[in-house]
Amino acid sequence: DTEVTQTPKHLVMGMTNKKSLKCEQHMGHRAMYWYKQKAKKPPELMFVYSYEKLSINESVPSRFSPECPNSSLLNLHLHALQPEDSALYLCASSQSGTPDQPQHFGDGTRLSIL
Amino acid sequence: EDQVTQSPEALRLQEGESSSLNCSYTVSGLRGLFWYRQDPGKGPEFLFTLYSAGEEKEKERLKATLTKKESFLHITAPKPEDSATYLCAVRTNYGQNFVFGPGTRLSVLP
């Protein structure tokens, strides 16, 4: 079991739906990340939160909206997604945002857009 | 531009047949090189961090080494449960994100 918990594990939604992905960690980490991973590809960074402030947004379409309610929780709000957004969405955390610390990943949410 | 490549793309080994995976990088200001293991349908599992050339880390059948241009993940006497995709990633002085390599898919046959 990982120490980063993501829910739900699987999500199927239509292109007009609104849904949210949730991520929780209780390791006291102060940096949290959202990644998108397509099949047989490495994870691609979407967003970085450092001390609950959005510090990196890698030119992600506005149909993805991140939120960090507190230092343990990270949400990704989804609206009007496209079929090409189907992927594994991974959450990660690290002790802080400094470059020398590893990120610890959850097992992801498998998202399918109909 | 920071770049990370991995070779081979895929590797099939017989159980007990030792081998090495390569991660080559071209970055400015390396702060850390990270190895992960990823099983199908799971998130990457952290294995090692290497910070400077000459450093080595070991864990069970795995040993990671680092030079100024590349890192190797040596697998000694692998078992079928070592089958996974192995990802390396680098972090630099200038960015908060990992730059991931494309991964090596390892299959260990009994």
Interface residues (C-beta under 8 A of the other chain):
Chain A: T2 V4 Q6 A31 Y33 K40 K41 P42 P43 L45 V48 S50 S55 I56 E58 L88 L90 A92 G97 T98 P99 D100 Q101 P102 Q103 H104 F105 G106 D107 G108 R110
Chain B: R31 G32 F34 Y36 G41 K42 G43 P44 E45 F46 T49 Y51 L87 A89 R91 T92 N93 G95 Q96 N97 F98 F100 G101 P102 G103 R105
